[in-house]
Every structure is written in structure tokens, then in C-alpha cells.
Amino acid sequence: MIFHKTKNLKGEITVPGDKSISHRAVMFGAISEGKTRVTNFLQGADCLSTIGCFRRLGIEIDNRPEQITVHGKGLFGLSAPSGILDAGNSGTTTRLISGILAGQCFETTLTGDASIQKRPMKRVMEPLSLMGARIESLNGNGCAPLKITGGPLKGIRYSPTVISAQVKSAILLAGLYADSPTSVTELALSRNHTELMLRTFGADVRTEGTTATVLPRPLLLGQDIRVPGDISSAAYFLAAGLLVPHADVLIRNVGINPTRAGILDVIKDMGGQVTLLNENREGEPTADLHVTHSNLHGTVIGGDIIPTLIDELPVIAVMAAMADGTTVIRDAAELKVKESNRIDVMVENLSAMGCDITATEDGMVIHGKPPENKPLHGAVIHAHGDHRIAMSFAVASLMAEGETDIVDSECVSISYPEFYRDLRQLCGDR
């Protein structure tokens, strides 16, 4: 897909529902008693993979544009699937459903696409095995496909070596089926959607510092869930609004959970102007985000903030490329095991556009372009099937001289099927 520089970025949009929350609403609804109704559900490929998996596990799910209805069957109501469960490109589906399957009384084979079959699964295999599940990597490489033989589980106290909400969630979900409480203590707090939503469904989840504990065998009851807009999707419009001269953009009803909204802190640190309007702090906090063009400067991004913005680092790198001075991203080795190696891919593509950027073992060093220097220029961009790469470079193209061609641009369907439509709308190109 071809992109060009824009001189206009104005208007109001509503981004799709939060991907993480959409996944969890279906999963938790499936193992609850009664109906769960989900509005503003993200109709992206990853979340549809979750629906497909639970349908194969015997759960009736009505998928209508205005509402998802999950007909839950309780903790032990799932049925053995007749074939392999396919999680597609979704790491969230693969890892979280592993925790649920660990507590079932049947055997399941779980796989995904070529990308999923390269992503590390030992991080969930090990704690779930400690709880009593039998999990085998069929290719012997610690990746999917996984054969999961569930059964009686025991509660554990576990400290993951990686900071990952997916790992934490898999363990806590398995803990619902255990014989005693299960605790997860993280090195730094990852996103807490699982803890918040499990409480909504009726689970006894206790948190203290970076430790989350779930008590076993709760009675989960179906709920009505309104999914807030995904801040990971909003991030591209925040970046564009900051970078395009004279931009003025309002993004409605975005989730601003502090375990996910680190990009707002980075924007502030870089001198960006984002105003929160109509804040709602009940349950999952939300706000309207008003962003205007700002003169950004470099900063250092690392430490405990990384888990709160790991998915936004590609577009943050684009912001850094246009900022004055140098930005250092560190402690972000997890970028190497996403849909692509996002460190290498960002360096490859931003270099092609004329940015002075260097990869490090756990991040990047980006020397931004002060106003007197030449701007970025168009290039052929390889998204490597990674939705966040494609969307990040669509943003970069808005400031680049000449033509930008994003190869494999359709991969945005994973999380934001209408992304290009919304971007064109703000640019005044209908």
C-alpha cells in the first residue's frame, strides 16, 4: 500500500475495543455460568481466533456487530475438541487458553500460524507443569504446537523471570482449578486486566504490590462488559497528532489503565501535549484523549515502565525519529519475540527512511532529526506480517518526503481492520 506526506490531520475518531480486554471477556464468559454480553468487542483476527477456539470447546458464542453473547458453561463445562485448536497469530489466545486447558479433564492440541510456532511458550509450560498439567511441545523446541493434558492442579507461588501479563494470566487462570491459592509475583507489575475482570466475574483475586493471588474454584457468573477503546490502537493517532504540523485530533473513550498507559508518560517526557477529557475511573479507567502538534525531544525509556508500553514501542520509535535529540530504549528485549523481531525490523525500516538508529541487545538508540536536518524520506517498508510495524510506518509516512510503500500492509487486520480508513479520514482523504 502506498502512502504520502500529509499537511492535514484533524478530526475525531473512536478506535476499536481493547484487544486484551476483548480476549478476556470471551474467555472468562465461557467459564462462567450464564450469559456474558460484550459490546465494543474488537472484531480483529486475533480476537476472532479466541472465539473460534472456545466454540470448538463447546461454547455457543453469538457474534453480532452490536454485541457478542457468550453462553457460559462454568469452570468445568468445556468439552474436548474434535480436532486441533488453532490460535492463528494470537499469542494472547495461545498462552491464556493454556492456563484454562491445564485444569480440564481432557487432552488438547493447541497450535497457531508460523509466527506463533516460533514464539516462546516455555514461560507458561513450566509453571503449568509445576501445577500438575502435562504440556509437551510437539516439535521439542518449547513452542507450539502444544499437547496439553489437563487434570487436578495444585496451587503454587511463582515468580516469572519475564514480565508478561500473558504469563501471569495463564497461571492465575490455572489457579481457578487448583486445590489451594495460587500466587504470581512479578519483577514489575504487568497489565492487570485479568485481575480486574476476574473480580468482576466473581473470583477472589487479591493484589499486593507486584503479587496477585487467586483463590480456587470460584462461582463465576456471566456479566455485561463494555470494552473501552484500545490505547495500543490510539497510540498511532497520538503519535500522528504530535508529529503532523497543525494537527488537532480527539480520540474518544480510550482505556487509560495505568498498567497499560505508559505511552502517555513517555509523551509527557518528550514534551508532547495530550489532554485527558471526560475521565471515568470506575473499573477499567477511560478518557477522551485530545492531542495537538508538539515539538518533541529525546528521552530515555527503560525499567518498570517498559511492560506498560511494550506494544507501543514501535510507534514510540517513530516519534523519536522525528524528535530533537537522542532517545534510548532499553530493557525491551521482549520486542524480539513478538510477531516479528521488532528491534531489528524497526532499525531496518527506519534506517531505510533515513533515520540514524542503532539496535542494542535490549532496545534501540535513535538520533532524532532536528528541524534544520533533512526529514525522513519515503522507502519500501517490510512489515514482516506484523500489524504494529505496518501501522507505525503508516504514521511515519505522514511526515516523510516522497512515497512510502508498506509491503504486507493488510496485516493490520489482526488488531485494527479499519485502521487505514480512519487514518485517511483524519487526513481529509475519504
N, C-alpha and C positions, 0 to 999 in steps of 0.2 A: 504494500500500500504506500502511495506517495503522499508526502506531507510538505508544506511550505511554511515559511515565516508568516506570522500574523502581526497586524498592527492593532488588533481589536480583541478584547476579551472581557465581555461584560454580560451580566445576567444572573439568573437564579436557577439552581438545579437541585434535584433530590437524588442522591446516589442510592444504589441498591442496598438491600438489607445486609447486615453484617454477616460475613461468611462463617466466622467461628460460632456465632450465636445461632445461625440457621442450622448448621450441622447438629448442634447440641439439642436444639428444640425437637428435631425429629428423633434423635437417639433416645432422649430422656422420655419423650412422649411414648415411644414404642415399649419401654419397660415400665410404664406407669399403668395404673388402672383407669380405664375410661378414655374419653376423647381429649386430645390436645389440639387446639386450633392455633395456627401460626399465620400471622399477617405480616406483610412486607418481607416475606421469605425470599432469599436470593435464588433466583432461577438460573444459576450458573452450573457448569458441568460438574464441578466438584460436589456441590450440594445435591445435585440430581443423582450422583453416584451413591451418596448416603441413602437416599430414598430407595434406589434400586436394591441395595444390599438388604435393607430391612424388609422390603417386600418379599425377597427371596427367603427371609427368615420367618415368613408367615404373618407379617403385619400388613393390614389393609391401610393404605395411605391414599387419600383423595387429593390430587394436585390440581387445584383450580387457580386461575390468575389472581383472584382476590383473597384466597385462603388455602392453606394446607391443613387438612384434617388427618390426624394420626389416631387410629383406633388401637389404643394400647392394650396389651395383654398382661401387664405386670412383669415383675422381675424374672419370673420363670415361665413366661408364656411364649418365648420364642421357639420355633421349630427348626429341626435340622434341614438345611437347604438341600435341594436335589442335586445341585451342582456347585461349581466354584463361585465364591463371592468375588466380584470384580469391583475394586475401588477406583478404577480409572486412574486419574492423575492426582488423586487426593490423599495427601499424607495424613490429614486430619481424620478422614474416614478410616484409613488403614490402622492407625495407632489407637484411636479411641475405641473402635469396634473390637479391637483385640482384647481390651480390658473387659468388655461385656461378654465376649465369647469365652473368655477364660473361666467364667462362672457357670457356663451351660453344661448340660449333661450329654452333649453330643460333640462330634468331631466336625471341623470345618476347614476347608482350604480357602485361603484368602490371598488374592493377588491384585495386580494393577497393571498399568501400562509400563512401557520400557523405562520411563523415568522412575516410577515407583519401585521397580525391581532393582534399582541402583541405590535407593535411599536407605540409610542405616536403620535397622529395626532391632538390633541387639539391645538398644536402650530401653525398649519395652519388653523384649523377650526375657531379659534377665530378671527384672523384678517380678514379672508374672510367673516365671518358673519358680522363684522363691516362694510364691504364694501357693504353689501346688499345681499350676497348669502345666501341661506338656506342650511345648511350642518348638517346632522344627522348621528351620529354613531349608526348603526342599532343594535349593541349589547349593547349600552348605556355605553360603557367603554372608550370612547374617542379614539377608534382605528377603523381600517377598520373591516368590510365593511362600506363604507360611501355612503349615498344618498345625491347627490349634485343637487340642483335645482338652475340653473343659472338664470340670469336676469340682468337688469340695475344695474350698480355698481357706487359707489361714491368713489372718491379719498380720501385717508386717509394719515395721518402721524403716523407711527407706530414704536415703539421701542420694538423689541422682547426681551424676558428675556433669551433666549438661543442664542448662537452664531452659526448660521446654515445657510449655503448657500442655503439649500433647502427651509427653511422658507422665507428667503429674496427673493428668486427667485419666489416662489409661489405668494407672494404679488405683486412683480413687474409685473409678467405676468398677474395677475388680473387687475393691473393698466392700462394695454393696453386697457382694455374695459371700464374704468371708465369715469366719466364726468369731471374730473379735475385731476391735477397731484397727483401722489402717491409717498410718500417718506418712506424709511425704514432707521432708524438709529440704528446701531448695537453697542453693548458694545465693540467689537473689530471687525476688518474687517475680514469677512469670504471670501472664494474664490470668485473671481469676474468674472467667466466665463460668467454668464448671462449678466452682464453689457456690457462686451466686445463684445459678439456675437450679442446681440440685436442691438448695434450700427452698426455692420457690415450689418445687415439686413435692417437698415434704421430707427430704433427707435431713439427718442431723449431721451437719458439717460444721466443724469448729476450726477457727483460724487464730493463730498467734504468731506474729512476726512472719517468718517465711515457712511456717509449718501449717499444713492443712491436715485435718483428721476427719475421717468419715466413720460413722457407726454403722454396723452391718444390718442387713435385712429390714430396711425401712418400708413403710407403705407409701409408695409414690402414687400421686393422684394427678390425672390429666389437668392441664392448665391452658389458659388463653395467653399466648405470647405475642407481643408486638415487637418485632425485630427492629432495632434502630439502624440508621444508615451506617455503612461500614467506613470507619475512619481510614482504613487502608485504601479504599476507593476514593475517598475525599482527598487523600494526600496528593493525588496528581493535579487536582484543581487548585489546591492550596499552593502547590509549587508554581503552577502556571500563573496564578493570580499574583504571586510575589514577583515573578520574573518578567512578565509581559508589561511594557510601559503603559501607564494609564489604566491598567486592569482594575476591575471592580466586580467581585464575584461573591454571591451569597449561596452557601450550601446548607440546605435545610436538614434538621433532625439527625445530626451525626452523633454516634456514640463517642463519649469522651471519658470512658473508663480509664482511670489513671494508670492501670497496669498495661494499657494499650496505647495511650495518647502521648508517648514520649516525643513524637514529632512536633507537637505544639511547643514543648520546652526548647527543642532544637531551633525551631523557627525564631523564638524569642531571643535565644542566644546569638543567632545570626543577624539580629536587627530587624526581623520581619514583623509586619503588622497583621495580626489576626485578632478579631474581636469576637468574643463569645456572647451570643444573644439568646434570650429565652431559655436559659438553663433550667434543666429538670434533674434533680439529684436523687429521685426515687428509683430504687432498683438499679438497672443499668443507666448511668447518667448520660444525658444527651444535651445538645445545644445546637443552635444555628451558628455557623461559622462565617464571618464576614472578613474577606481578605482583599487587600489592595496592594498595588505595586510598592515594593520596598527595595532599598539599596542594601543588599546582604553583604556580610563579611564572613570570613572563615572562622572556624571554631574547632574544638576537639570534642569528639563524640566517643565515649567508651565507658566501661564499668557497668554499674547496675542499670543504667538507662537502656542498654542495648536490647534486653528482652522486651521492652515496651515499644520498640520501633524496628524490630528486626525485618519486618516485611516492607518497611518504608525506606530502608537504606538505599535501594537503587535510585529512587527519585530524590532522596536527600543528596546523593552524589551528583545528580544533575543540578540541583540548587547550588552545590559547592562549586561546580564548574563555572557557574555564572557569577559567583560571589567575588568580592575583592579579598585577596589574600589566600592563605592556605588553610585547608580543612583536613584534619586527620581523623579517620575512622579506625578504631581498634577494638579488640575483644569481640570481634564479629566473625570468627571462624565458621560459625554455623551457616553463614552465607554460602559456604562451599557445597553444602548438601541439601540445597533447595531444589526446585525444578531444574535449575542449572547451577553451575558454579558461578554465583553472582558476582564474586570478586573478579574473576577472570573475564567474565562477559562484560561487566561494566567497564573494566580497563580497556578491553579490546574495542568496544564501540565508542566510548568517549574519546579514546585516542584517535580513532578514525575521523571524529568530528573536529579534531584539532586541540583537544584538551591535554594539558600536561598532568598526567595521572600515573601513579605507580602503585602496583599491587604490593601488599605486605603479607606476612604469614596469616594475619588475622584481620585484614582490612585493606585500607587504601590511603594514600596521600594524594590530595587533589589540590593543585595550584590553580586557583581561580583566575578569571580574566578581568582585570581592572578595566574601567571604561575606555582608557586610551589604547588598550590592546585590541587586536582583531577578535571579532566574535567567533563563536563556533560556526562551522560550515556544514552543509548537508553531506551525507555519506550513505552508503549502503549499510544498513544495520541488521545484524543477525540476532533475532530474538531467542533462538535456540529453544523454541517451544515454550518459553517462559512468559507468562502473562504480565508479570511485573516488569520485566525488561521491556516488552513491547510498549506498555503504557508509559513507562519512564521516558523512552525515546520519542514517543509522540509528543510529550511535553517539551523535550529538548529541541525538537524540530521547530517549535513555535518561535524560538529565538535564533535559529541557525540560518545563515545566508545560503540561498540556493535550495536544492531539492534533497529531501531525505526519503529514502526508500527502506521501509521496515519489512524485512523478509519474515514470513511466518506470523504476520500481524494478527491473523484470526485467532491466535491462542488466547486472546483476551476473554474469549467466551468462558474460560474456566471460572472467572470471578466477576466479570463485568461485561455481559454480552452487548450492551448498548453504549459502551464507552465512546466509540468514535462518533456516534450520533450526538451524544451530549457535548463532546468537545467541539464539534462543528457548530452546534447551536450557540455556544458561548462565543465562538469566533465570528458569528454572524453569517456562517456558511451553512444554509439549510439544505 
